[in-house]
Amino acid sequence: MKGRTAVVLYVLSAYIILQFIWWGYHIIDLTQEASGKLANVDKRVTMIIGEGAVFLLILVVGIWYVRRSIIKDIKLSERQSNFLLSVTHELKTPLASNKLYLQTIVKRELEKEQRDQLLIKAIEENDRLERMIDNILNASRLENKALQVTKESFELNTLAKSSIDRFKQLAPNVVFKLEMDEKTIITGDRLLIETIMNNLIENAVKYAGRSSEISIFSKNSLFGVKDNGPGVPAEDQTEIFKKFYRSGSEDTRTQKGTGLGLYIVSKLVQLHGGTIQYSDNQPTGACFTIALTHD
């Protein structure tokens, strides 16, 4: 529907502009014919052409603005469609896995070790589902400006170690490193900073791979997460913090996700009055650096 609207807008815009040009041509032609017969014709026609040119300029600016809005809405609609597809898949996968694990435990006589392994996997799937639901709720709260920041000073190193311990269980093949200044103290909302940290680590695990190297770093007043994966393609680097944005097509991509993680990170950083920046890690990978303001 929005594509048809864009086509109609372009056709009408082209018609109006051509009409202005056609009228201008006739006015100039009539001026040349009447210039020898009527007084002040040149002056009046010049005034008409000047006013018409201003109106045409305003019209062109309006058309450009409407066109930009339509393109923005079309892209948002595409991202929302991808979001619905990915959420449907992300909800079904852990539910189906947990159902299979529980059915296996109920229907088979398993050794305690085997049963415990299945229960651990079920808990991991449930944790993943919980993180996804938390991201959806956080995105909704951010949209409605319902999140409040309660700032306090705390040690970032302890929070980073806690996040690493959690992800070590989910991605045992990943090498996690702490490259932090001793006793890095920051001022912010501890729970929201933890959400930022977890989303950045989860994003690194997802795109760098489960056999990658991920580092949590801090230096002076900056901190962030970097990895040695493929990094972010140049054409996507200006889009990655937009809501629902995910690179590629939902039908062909292999990475799981909803396109909310980095959006939530950027908004939570903004709530703290800070900034987040993406840069390519060296020699390869992605690096997200956060700077928080000091009150």
BELJO-V86001 format. One record per run of one state. SS is the DSSP state (helix for helix, strand for strand, loop for the rest). FROM is the first residue (numbers start at 1). LEN is the number of residues. Records with the same first field share a line. If there is no record, write none. Layout:
SS = FROM-LEN + FROM-LEN
This chain:
loop = 1-1 + 35-6 + 108-4 + 144-8 + 171-4 + 180-5 + 189-1 + 209-4 + 220-2 + 228-6 + 237-24 + 272-3 + 281-5 + 292-4
helix = 2-33 + 41-67 + 112-32 + 156-15 + 190-19 + 234-3 + 261-11
strand = 152-4 + 175-5 + 185-4 + 213-7 + 222-6 + 275-6 + 286-6
